[in-house]
């Protein structure tokens, strides 16, 4: 259950990698392709305010939720800035959150021996302007 770690990684999510293509008019269009599913721990953000969200003023006033994900070492190569997280489910396959999140922060954590153990990623809900 703990993936060879003292942490329990009880959630799974799909990781989408950003790909940029150029259309016939020369415009760059961002697209996202699924690169796989990882196991991680999804939780409320502990470093931000008590509500875990930030106030966004443009294009309209909005609260954008932030969350954290603790990712084990074997899945760290799939998470980079610009990638997105979607379809978060628990260990029984029940949907926890189906929103799309972007990775806005990566903080590696190390063991006492100095080896990298896991990464804490900060997730912010994607709000598309209409």
N, C-alpha and C positions, 0 to 999 in steps of 0.2 A: 504494500500500500504506500510505502514512503519512498520508493525508488532508490533504495540504498542510502537514505538520508534520515536525519532526525526530524525533518519536516514532513508533514503530510500534504501531498499535492492532490487535493480532492476534486479539482475542476479541470475541464478540458475546454479548449477553444480552437477555432480555426485562425490561422495566420495568413494574411494576404500581403503580398509583396507589391510595391509600387513599380509599375512599368510605364515609361513615357514613350509615346509614339508620335510621329509627325504625319499630319494628314496632307492632302494634295495642295491645300492653301498655305502650307508651311507652319500651321499652328501646332503647338505641342499639346497633346491630349494625354492626361494621366489615366491609367487604368490599373486595376488591381487583380492579380492572379493568386489563386489559392496555392500555398506552398506546403500545406500540411496541417495536422492537428498536433497540439502539444498539451502536456499535462502541466498544470500550474495551480497556485492558490490565489483565488480572487477575493479581495477584501476591500473595505473602505480605506480611504487614504488616511494615514495617521499623521503626516507631516503638515497638512494644511489645516484650515480652520475646523471648527467642530462639525460643520455641515459637509465638508469635503468637496465644495464646489467653488467656482470663481465667478465673479460678475463680469459679464461681457456687455459692452455698451454699443458696439457697432456690428452689424447694421441696425440692430434693435436691441433693446435691453433683454438680457437672458441670463439665466443661471446655467452654467455648464458643469455637470458633475465630473469629478475626478475619482479614480479608484487606483488601487495598486494590485500588481500581480507579482507573485514570487515564483520565479522560473528556475527549475533545476538546471544544473550544469549541462546535461546532455541535450537540452533544447535551446541553449543560449545562442547558437549560431543562426537560428531562425528569427530572432528578434533584433531588429535594428530600427533606427529612427526612420520614419516615413512609412513603415509597415503598419498594418491595421489588424485589429483583433475583432472577431465577431463570433456569434453563436456560442456563448458560454453556457456549459452544461455541468451538472454535478456528477458525482460518481454513479448515480443511477440512470443517467441520461435525461434527467428532467431539466428543462431550460431554466437557467437562472436569469439571464439577460440576453436579449437578441439584438441589442443596439450595436452600432459600429463605434469602435474606439480607436484613436490614433495613439501611437507610442510617443510620448513627449519627454520622457525621462528614463534613463537607464543607470542604475547604481549597483555595481558589483559588490558582493559581500564575500569576505575571505575567512578561512578557518584560522585557528591559532598557528598552524604551520606555515601560513602564507599562501596556501593554494586557494584558487577561486572555487567557491562552493555553490553559490546561486546568485541570481540577479534580481533586484527589485525594479520592476518597470512601472512607471507612472502612466496611467491611461486617462485620456480625456475624451469624452463623448464627441463624436463628429457632428457638427451642426452645419448642414448645407444651407447656403443662402438661396433664396427662391426668387 
